[in-house]
């Protein structure tokens, strides 16, 4: 119902306690609600009856959506820039920061409840070079109560027998330091011959081959993040 009124005043005593009214104004001017009256000073005013239960539901949904992750950081070791780019993509999707492991410190580890750690794989399945000093920082920190998720970059074509094996060394360190390591992704969608980062048919984190399967990287990241977000 449309009411043409320049000064509409409703006493709260005139409104049934189980009914809520919403004023929709063309001019979108703010409404001032006084303890005993509701005044609307605008042009055309539309009164719409709203079920209070829907208001409560909207509020509950809003509160749920507003829940935030615990302090989280993405830490990566990258020599050619590939792992860095992936780390920054993951960080952007989560709305958190990304840090080169060369700049890690105990204070940073302590300040974050969730650690998302990434490395490329080199040699015969080794971590990226900067991680060797990085894991020493992790070893010296008490990771009890912290949650860790891993991601690794590899080449399943040229280095099929050590694909993403670098994650294994980091996984061993964080588990020994008391952290909870989140489960990785199944190996079904990958083509490789061997990897130390595989246990019971799953990688120890997210495995990525941005060299030979770059077309799958985005989807793999998104699917993995959806799986781990409830635990962050």
GISUL-V933667 format. One record per backbone hydrogen bond with DSSP energy under -0.5 kcal/mol. CO is the residue of the C=O (numbers start at 1). NH is the residue of the N-H. If there is no record, write none. Layout:
BEGIN
[[CO & NH] [CO & NH]]
END
This chain:
BEGIN
[[1 & 47] [3 & 5] [3 & 45] [7 & 9] [8 & 40] [9 & 11] [10 & 38] [11 & 14] [12 & 15] [14 & 16] [16 & 19] [18 & 52] [20 & 50] [22 & 24] [22 & 48] [23 & 25] [24 & 46] [31 & 33] [32 & 34] [32 & 39] [36 & 12] [37 & 34] [38 & 10] [39 & 32] [40 & 8] [40 & 42] [43 & 5] [44 & 26] [45 & 3] [45 & 47] [46 & 24] [46 & 48] [48 & 22] [50 & 20] [51 & 54] [51 & 55] [52 & 56] [53 & 57] [54 & 58] [55 & 59] [56 & 60] [57 & 61] [58 & 62] [59 & 63] [60 & 64] [61 & 65] [62 & 66] [64 & 67] [71 & 113] [71 & 114] [72 & 97] [73 & 75] [73 & 116] [74 & 99] [75 & 118] [76 & 101] [77 & 120] [81 & 85] [82 & 86] [83 & 87] [84 & 88] [85 & 89] [86 & 90] [87 & 91] [88 & 92] [89 & 93] [90 & 94] [91 & 95] [91 & 96] [97 & 74] [99 & 76] [100 & 103] [101 & 104] [105 & 109] [106 & 110] [107 & 111] [108 & 112] [109 & 112] [113 & 147] [114 & 73] [114 & 116] [115 & 117] [115 & 149] [116 & 75] [117 & 151] [118 & 77] [119 & 153] [120 & 128] [122 & 125] [122 & 126] [126 & 122] [128 & 131] [129 & 132] [130 & 133] [130 & 134] [131 & 135] [132 & 136] [133 & 137] [134 & 138] [135 & 139] [136 & 140] [137 & 141] [138 & 141] [141 & 143] [143 & 146] [146 & 180] [147 & 115] [148 & 182] [149 & 117] [150 & 206] [151 & 119] [152 & 208] [153 & 121] [154 & 211] [155 & 159] [157 & 160] [159 & 162] [160 & 163] [160 & 193] [160 & 194] [162 & 165] [164 & 167] [165 & 168] [165 & 169] [166 & 170] [167 & 171] [168 & 172] [169 & 173] [170 & 174] [171 & 175] [172 & 176] [173 & 177] [174 & 179] [175 & 178] [177 & 143] [178 & 145] [179 & 181] [180 & 148] [180 & 182] [185 & 203] [187 & 190] [190 & 192] [194 & 163] [195 & 198] [197 & 204] [199 & 202] [201 & 187] [202 & 199] [203 & 184] [205 & 185] [205 & 207] [206 & 152] [208 & 154] [209 & 213] [213 & 216] [213 & 217] [214 & 217] [214 & 218] [216 & 220] [217 & 221] [218 & 222] [219 & 223] [220 & 224] [221 & 225] [222 & 226] [223 & 227] [224 & 228] [225 & 229] [228 & 231] [229 & 232] [232 & 70]]
END
